[in-house]
Amino acid sequence: MNSYRASRKKTKLAINFLLLLILIPLLSQQLSKNFAFIPLVEHYRQTHEVTLFLNPEMKEEALHELKSYQEELQMSSLLYKTPAIEAEEVEKKMAEKAEEIAQDFNHRSSEAISNIFADFVGLIAFALVIAFNRQGLAALKSLLDTVMYDLSDSAKAFIIILLTDIFVGFHSPHGWEVLLEGFSNHLGIAPNRSFIFLFIATFPVILDTIMKYWIFRYLSRISPSAVATLRNMNE
């Protein structure tokens, strides 16, 4: 009974620590971004002469949006047989749309700059949660070890194959490409195709090497039958 209570207490501690590890950095990042960094960055950009677009891709996107709006006005006039819009009216509408696009991209630029500082705050919060809750970290590690040991050999092999296929499998380059492009946009950086292709060509290989070494060095020692099952499933 005492062993059950201790195990239950440790499990509860591990789950609480995991929730704190997720929620505190996430809340720190979002709150600092929305209530501190975005207002400060927008105020600075409004009071100083700065570049509206952080990278050429943002400028191209804005120009494409403005051109699409102009074509939409022309198509609307042709499709619905409305009287031709005078040049002055077209110019007025285009100026209003350009101002709207400029405000939108100015906010996106401010948000991208704020993301850099807010992400740093989130990383600090993540490190502090780990540093000041060693007991929770130990409980989480113990829980993961217990769950891993309790899994059947087939389940262990399935998880390993699933993870390797996701991160280093045949289709993984597309996932890495989307992930890197999304991260670049998050920070307001134009995606560098050369860097992305170089990363895709090297990083999954490194991960695959680490995974194979882990299987050879540790998994074969603690669960030889799982390694045998993994080999059979791969074949």
C-alpha positions in Angstrom: 0.0 0.0 0.0 2.8 2.4 0.9 4.6 1.6 -2.3 1.4 2.3 -4.3 1.0 5.6 -2.5 4.6 6.6 -3.2 4.3 5.6 -6.8 1.0 7.6 -7.1 2.6 10.6 -5.5 5.6 10.4 -7.8 3.4 10.2 -10.8 1.4 13.2 -9.8 4.6 15.1 -9.2 5.9 14.2 -12.6 2.7 15.2 -14.4 2.6 18.6 -12.5 6.2 19.2 -13.4 5.5 18.4 -17.1 2.5 20.8 -17.1 4.7 23.5 -15.5 7.4 22.8 -18.0 5.0 23.4 -20.9 2.7 26.2 -19.5 5.1 28.5 -17.8 7.4 29.1 -20.8 4.5 29.3 -23.1 2.6 31.8 -20.9 5.9 33.8 -20.3 6.5 34.0 -24.1 2.9 35.1 -24.9 2.4 37.5 -22.1 5.8 39.2 -22.5 5.2 39.4 -26.3 1.7 40.8 -26.2 2.0 43.1 -23.2 5.6 44.2 -23.3 7.6 43.7 -26.4 5.0 44.4 -29.2 3.9 47.8 -27.6 7.6 48.8 -27.1 8.6 47.7 -30.6 5.6 49.4 -32.3 6.2 52.6 -30.3 9.9 52.6 -31.4 8.9 52.0 -35.1 6.4 54.8 -35.0 8.8 57.3 -33.5 11.8 56.4 -35.5 12.5 56.1 -39.2 12.8 52.3 -39.8 12.3 49.9 -42.7 8.7 48.8 -43.2 9.7 45.4 -44.4 12.1 43.2 -42.6 13.1 41.1 -45.7 12.5 41.2 -49.5 9.9 38.4 -49.3 7.6 40.6 -47.2 7.9 43.4 -49.7 7.1 41.0 -52.6 4.1 39.7 -50.7 2.8 43.2 -50.1 3.2 44.2 -53.8 1.5 41.0 -54.9 -1.4 41.8 -52.5 -1.7 45.3 -53.8 -1.6 44.1 -57.4 -4.3 41.5 -56.7 -6.5 44.2 -55.3 -6.1 46.3 -58.4 -6.9 43.4 -60.6 -10.0 42.6 -58.4 -11.3 46.2 -59.0 -10.9 45.8 -62.8 -12.5 42.3 -62.8 -15.4 43.6 -60.7 -16.0 46.4 -63.1 -16.0 44.0 -66.1 -18.1 41.2 -64.6 -20.9 43.2 -63.0 -21.0 45.8 -65.8 -20.5 48.6 -63.4 -19.6 52.0 -64.8 -15.8 52.4 -65.3 -14.2 53.7 -62.1 -12.6 57.0 -62.7 -8.8 57.2 -62.4 -9.0 59.4 -59.4 -11.3 57.0 -57.6 -9.1 54.1 -58.5 -6.1 56.0 -57.2 -7.9 56.8 -54.0 -8.9 53.1 -53.4 -5.4 52.0 -54.2 -4.0 54.5 -51.7 -6.3 53.3 -49.0 -5.4 49.7 -49.7 -1.7 50.5 -49.7 -2.1 52.2 -46.3 -4.0 49.1 -45.0 -1.3 46.8 -46.3 1.5 49.0 -44.8 -0.2 48.9 -41.4 -0.6 45.1 -41.6 3.1 44.5 -42.5 4.3 47.1 -40.0 2.5 45.1 -37.3 3.9 41.8 -38.7 7.4 43.2 -38.6 6.9 44.4 -35.1 5.5 41.0 -34.1 8.5 39.2 -35.7 11.0 41.4 -33.8 9.0 40.9 -30.6 9.1 37.1 -31.1 12.9 37.1 -30.8 12.8 38.7 -27.4 9.7 36.8 -26.2 11.3 33.5 -27.3 14.3 34.3 -25.2 12.1 35.0 -22.2 10.4 31.7 -22.8 13.8 29.9 -22.9 14.8 31.5 -19.6 11.5 30.5 -18.0 12.0 26.9 -19.2 15.5 26.8 -17.7 14.3 28.3 -14.4 11.5 25.7 -14.1 14.2 22.9 -14.5 16.7 24.6 -12.2 14.3 25.2 -9.3 12.4 21.9 -9.5 15.0 19.2 -9.6 12.6 16.9 -7.7 10.0 17.2 -10.4 12.6 16.6 -13.1 13.7 13.4 -11.3 10.1 12.2 -10.9 9.4 12.8 -14.6 12.6 10.9 -15.6 11.6 8.1 -13.4 8.0 8.0 -14.8 9.4 7.9 -18.4 11.8 5.1 -17.5 9.0 3.1 -15.9 6.7 3.6 -18.9 9.5 2.7 -21.3 10.3 -0.5 -19.4 6.7 -1.5 -19.1 6.1 -1.3 -22.9 6.2 -4.5 -24.8 9.0 -5.2 -27.2 6.7 -4.7 -30.2 5.5 -1.3 -28.8 9.1 -0.2 -28.3 10.1 -1.2 -31.8 7.0 0.6 -33.2 7.8 3.8 -31.4 11.4 3.8 -32.5 10.4 3.1 -36.2 7.8 5.9 -36.0 10.2 8.4 -34.6 13.0 7.6 -37.1 10.6 7.7 -40.0 9.2 11.1 -38.9 12.6 12.8 -38.3 15.0 10.9 -40.6 12.7 8.9 -43.0 12.2 9.3 -46.7 9.5 12.0 -46.3 11.2 13.9 -43.5 12.9 16.5 -45.7 9.5 18.0 -46.6 8.7 18.3 -42.9 12.0 19.8 -42.0 11.6 22.3 -44.9 8.2 23.4 -43.7 9.5 23.6 -40.1 12.5 25.8 -41.0 10.5 28.1 -43.2 7.9 28.5 -40.5 10.6 29.3 -37.9 12.2 31.8 -40.3 8.9 33.6 -40.8 8.3 33.5 -37.0 11.5 35.6 -36.6 11.0 37.8 -39.7 13.9 36.2 -41.6 13.7 35.4 -45.3 14.1 31.6 -45.6 17.6 30.8 -47.0 17.2 27.9 -49.4 20.9 27.0 -49.4 20.9 26.8 -45.6 17.7 24.8 -45.6 19.0 22.3 -48.1 22.3 22.0 -46.2 20.5 21.5 -42.9 18.2 18.8 -44.5 21.3 17.1 -46.0 23.2 16.9 -42.7 21.0 17.1 -39.6 18.7 14.1 -40.2 21.9 12.0 -40.9 23.3 13.1 -37.5 20.0 12.2 -35.8 20.0 8.8 -37.5 23.5 8.2 -36.4 22.6 9.1 -32.8 19.6 6.9 -32.9 21.5 3.9 -34.2 24.3 4.4 -31.6 21.6 4.6 -28.8 20.1 1.3 -30.0 23.5 -0.4 -30.2 24.8 1.1 -26.9 21.8 1.1 -24.6 18.7 -0.6 -26.0 20.6 -3.7 -26.9 21.7 -3.9 -23.2 18.4 -3.2 -21.4 16.1 -4.9 -24.0 17.8 -7.3 -26.4 14.4 -8.7 -27.5 13.2 -5.2 -28.5 16.2 -4.9 -30.8 15.5 -8.2 -32.3 11.9 -7.2 -32.9 13.0 -3.9 -34.4 15.3 -5.8 -36.9 12.5 -8.1 -37.9 10.0 -5.2 -38.4 12.6 -3.3 -40.5 13.1 -6.4 -42.7 
